[in-house]
Amino acid sequence: MKRTMWIDVLCINQDDVYERNNQVSRMKNIYENANLVIVWLGQEADKSHLAFETLGAMADQSRHLDQSLTPSVNPELLDREHINSLICFISRQWWKRVWTVQETVLAPHLLFFCGSQTIEGQRVFSAMRNYFAHLGNCCGGVGSGSFAPPVLELVFPLRDVEFLHLHRERHGQIDLTKILTAFRQRECFDARDKIYGFLGLATGNLEGFLMPNYQQSTQRTFEQATLELVRRTRNLEMLSHLDGTIHPNHPSWVPTWTKFEDEESFHLMTARLDRALFYNACGDKKADLVSLSPGKASVSGILFDCIEKTGEFVNKKPEDCVHKFKNWRTMAERTPNPEAPYSSQAFGSDNEFWITLVNAALDDKERAGQSFDHMIRIREQHGKYKPWYEEWWASLESEHVKRQLGASSFHNAVRSSTTDRRFLISKSRYIGIGPPGARAGDLIAILHGGRQPYILRASTSLVELKGIKYPQYYMLGDAYIHNLMNGEVITLEETDQVKEQTLILILQKQFRLTRIYIVNINYY
């Protein structure tokens, strides 16, 4: 029987730039039309045959993880030896690479090989999907045992890929920006593949938005991807992926997609980004980001306010930052400025601080139902959640206060909203949480197409466009500014303070900041 096989390591000459450009642009077609995609995970090791046994059992949707329920998975398949084997299986290098994502998503039929052992891809993903379904519903109690925590930590790659399958099946279009975010921690030898490795997953009006070009620099590749994604989506979601680090001479408004140093920081960042769907600071204004020259772009927006002072930088553990949160709260306990006519007290000043701490969003499983998608925006029902804040605050001040479910939810929301972020107060007495590099004198801008306000820093230089001199700005990142998240600025009558203008975004420089660090771009 005659067969045609395509093997990436053999069929792409990595030293031939033109061939790489051509082959990478064809990968979507190759994987989608393959009868079978074979994944070689390596030789058997760490008793990998035991992992296959556990995955096979978990693929049966009817079988519970909780042994008190029937039918359940054979307890021998959930013992420490089997679980350790499964952890090793998920930790193999194949699961960490950029290029394996589109293989997994696009292949009609996937078959995993590990030594002489085989298992169909669909059974692997069914096992992971069933694991989360049982853990989130009937078998929730198993999380307190020895099984759930290590697997829950290492199963994220499989869960993300299964999410892509479901998203593609149900909606017919994959949100490419979310894909770039979800797999930011994946590794590749060429930094440009942080973009090129996912081109095959772009659908709808994003399909073909960028062609591989290994002749141009990494910086130019990232810049073109940002410009084109903004142009086609008409929103500035890409700008929320700036990670707060300084990369000298890199466009301040272009994400570098640098890998986070640890998985915890990465997941806290993605949890914060999930909240962006609740906001609409720009109202109905669409993004108009336009390239002026390499590294420089213009965008329409309103420079609404200026930062007057900032609080101390917060790390990943609120327990270690009690004094900082107290300082933040002291800063927030102020008399509203009577000369700030645009300031709104929609929730009352006593509620502003704790709502800002969680960026006006919480996990409420009781209200949203038993699912993994239970983020609730705090609006008129904020009275229910204030006791959560009060209990959480008490737990920070005393180790004898045990957090209940509500306070734990509040704690998790604070971590994702404040980690690597800084509290700020504007001259008009708005409070908020912004990027780590924010400082007094920085500007709060509402940009067309931006769901959130952005923090800009004025450059000392001007640029001349069509005979008019414009100031230039460095983009520091997005921010949560209480009472500026729902188009309040856009609906105001135009005044000297509130007027749309063209803003020029430029390359980063090395600032002298109290808490910011210089990093080299390192992707693996």
Salt bridges, closest charged atoms under 4 A:
GLU32 OE2 - ARG168 NH2 3.00
GLU53 OE1 - HIS82 NE2 3.00
ASP60 OD2 - ARG63 NE 3.33
ASP79 OD1 - HIS82 ND1 2.88
GLU81 OE2 - LYS47 NZ 2.28
GLU120 OE2 - HIS109 NE2 3.93
GLU162 OE2 - ARG129 NH1 2.39
ASP175 OD2 - LYS178 NZ 3.39
GLU187 OE2 - LYS259 NZ 2.93
ASP190 OD2 - ARG20 NH2 3.25
ASP190 OD2 - ARG192 NH2 2.78
GLU207 OE2 - LYS28 NZ 2.93
GLU223 OE2 - ARG220 NH1 3.11
GLU228 OE2 - ARG231 NH2 2.48
GLU228 OE2 - ARG232 NE 2.82
GLU237 OE2 - LYS178 NZ 3.51
ASP243 OD2 - ARG184 NH2 3.05
ASP262 OD2 - LYS316 NZ 3.63
GLU263 OE1 - HIS267 NE2 3.61
GLU264 OE2 - ARG415 NH2 2.24
GLU308 OE1 - ARG429 NH1 3.27
GLU319 OE2 - ARG403 NH2 3.86
GLU319 OE2 - HIS411 NE2 3.61
ASP350 OD2 - LYS386 NZ 3.28
GLU352 OE1 - ARG334 NH2 3.36
ASP363 OD1 - HIS374 ND1 3.66
ASP364 OD2 - LYS384 NZ 2.91
GLU397 OE2 - LYS326 NZ 3.66
ASP442 OD1 - ARG457 NE 2.74
ASP478 OD1 - ARG272 NH1 3.06
ASP478 OD1 - ARG421 NH2 3.14
GLU500 OE2 - LYS285 NZ 3.18
GLU500 OE2 - HIS448 NE2 3.44
